[in-house]
Amino acid sequence: MLNQLDVVKVLENIPKHGIHAGQTGTIVHIYRVPRIAAEVEFLDEDGEMLAMIPLPESQLSVL
């Protein structure tokens, strides 16, 4: 079960956004319709946003 503010790692590469498998991010919003997905914010080491993208639950692992 995904929850807002969970720290997650992505399980697959997302080359369109420069995100690699194993990269961590924070869930900022949960979508329940039409299916469960999470808006995940990915930051670099300086705290600058790399991407904020919706991902299906199947591509995420809660840490």
N, C-alpha and C positions, 0 to 999 in steps of 0.2 A: 504494500500500500504506500503510495506516494503522498507526502505532505508538504505544504508550503514551508520553505526554509530548510528542507532536507538538503544535505550535501550529497551529491551523487557523482558517479563516474559514468562516462559514456562507454558503451560496449562495442561500438563500431566507429570507424572513421567517417567523418562528415566533411569530405574535401571541399565542398561548395562554400563552407564557412571556416575552413582551416582548423577544424577540430579533429583531434586524433583519439583513437580508442585509448581508454585509461585516463583521459583528461577529466578533471573534476570541475563541477559547477554547482550552483545553488538554485533550487527551484524557487521561482518567484510567483508562479501562478499555476493552478491546477485546472485543466479543462476536463469536464465530465461528459460533454456532448459534442460530437456524436460518439466519441470513445475517450477513454482516459488517456490524457497526455499531459506533459508538463512543459511550461515555459522555463527554460534553463538559462541562467546567466553565467557566462564564462569570462573570467578575468585573467589578465596577465600578471606577472610577478609584481608589477608596480600598481596593481589595482585598477588598471584601465580595462574597459570592456572590450573583449575580443568579439563576442557574439552573444545574442540573446535569441534563442530559437526554440520553437515547440518540438518536442520529441515524444514519440510513443513510449509508453511504460516499458515495452520490450527492449528498448535500446538503453535502458538505465539500470544502474545498480545502486541502491542506497548504501552509503558508507556509515 
